Amino acid sequence: MSLVVEPLSSAITAEAPDVAPEAPAPAPAPVPAPAPQELTAEERIWASRTRRLARSASRAARLVPGVAAADFTITGTPERPSLTLSCTLRPEAKAAVVMEHIENTVVGDLELLLGVPFAERHLEYSVDRG
């Protein structure tokens, strides 16, 4: 048995036709951001009123002995308002007394002024150790 070996020159194939490489697919068009929704007059009044009330509540809480800092924020709707409070107490403060006063007096007054109880309350207290 013998092997037949062809010369390399006969193994060369025809050249591949010139084919332009396929162009990459175009990038998808960017999706425009939704236009900011214009607030109604009632929504503007609500936002302004809640900002003023929150600032007033923050000042009132800072007058309570033992409070170093207080920041109230009111969000939500007139029917379902939400309250967020971040309050820092001084180290010598009687925390339970201060917290009870803020929750019963300051938060209670806010609910009376709004005419509806808060649907959600997020109250955070910390002690200033510095």
N, C-alpha and C positions, 0 to 999 in steps of 0.2 A: 504494500500500500504506500502510495506516495502522496505527499501534500503538494497542491498546486498553489503557488504564491503569485499573486498578481503584482505587477509593479505599482508603486504608489501613484504614478501618473494616471492610471486608469481608475483610481478610486476617487479622484476629484469629481465633485458633482457640479452641476450648473450653478451659477451664482444665484443667490436669492434675489428676487425682484426688489427694486427700490420701493419701499413702503414707508410713508411718513409715520413717525410714531403717533400713536393716538393722543390727541390733545386732552388734557385733564378736563374733567367735567367742571362747568362753571360753578362758582360758589353760590350757594343759595342766597337769595336777596335777603338783607337784614329785615327782621320783623320790626316795624316801628313801635316804639313804646306807646302805650296808651296815653292819650292826652289827659292831663290832670282834670279831674272832674270839678266843675264849677260848683262851689257851695251855694246852697240856697240861703236866703236871708235868715231863715230860722236856724239853719246850721251855723251860720256866722255868729248870730246872737248867742246861741248855746255855747259855742267855743269861747267867745269873749267872756261870757258870764262865768263859765267854769274856770277859766284862767284867773279871773279876778278873785273868785271864791277860794281857789287853791292858794293864791298868794296870801290872802287874808288869814287863812287857816294856818299857813306856815308861820306867819308872824305871831299869831295867837299862841301857837304851840311853843315857839321860842321864848315866850314870856313866862311859861310854866317853870317854876324853880326846878333845876336839875336837868333841863333840856339844853344841850349844847347846839344842836342843829335839827331842823325839821324841814322836810320838803314834801308837800302834798301835790298830787296830780289827780285830776278828775277826767275820766274818759267815758266812753260809752254814749248812750243816747239819753234824752230827757226821761224816757220811760224806764231805762235800765242803766243808770250811771254806775261807774266803777271807780273805786278809790284806791290809790296807791300812796303809801306813806313810807318815807325813809326817815327815821328819827335816831339821832345820836344822843345818848344820855351822858351826863357827867359821871365820873366814878363815884362821887359821894351821893348821887341821887338814889332815892328810894324807888327803885324801878317799878315795883308793882303799883305804888300810889300814882306815879307819873303816868304810867300806861293806862291805868283806869281813868284818870282825869282826862287824858287826851281822847280816849275812846268814847267816854260818856259825854264830855262837854264839847270838845272841838268837833269831833266827828258827828255827834248828835246835833249840834248846831248847823253843821253843813247839810245834814238830811232835812232839818226843818226849813232851811233856806231854799233847798231844791224842791221841797214838797214831796219827796219820795225817798224811801230807804235805798242804800246802795245795794245793787244786785251782787256785787263782788267787792271784797275788801282785801287788800294786800298790804298788811302792816308789818313793817320790818323795824325792829329796834336793835340797836347795838350800844355798847358802852365805849366811850372814848378812853382809851388806856394811855394816850400820849400825854 
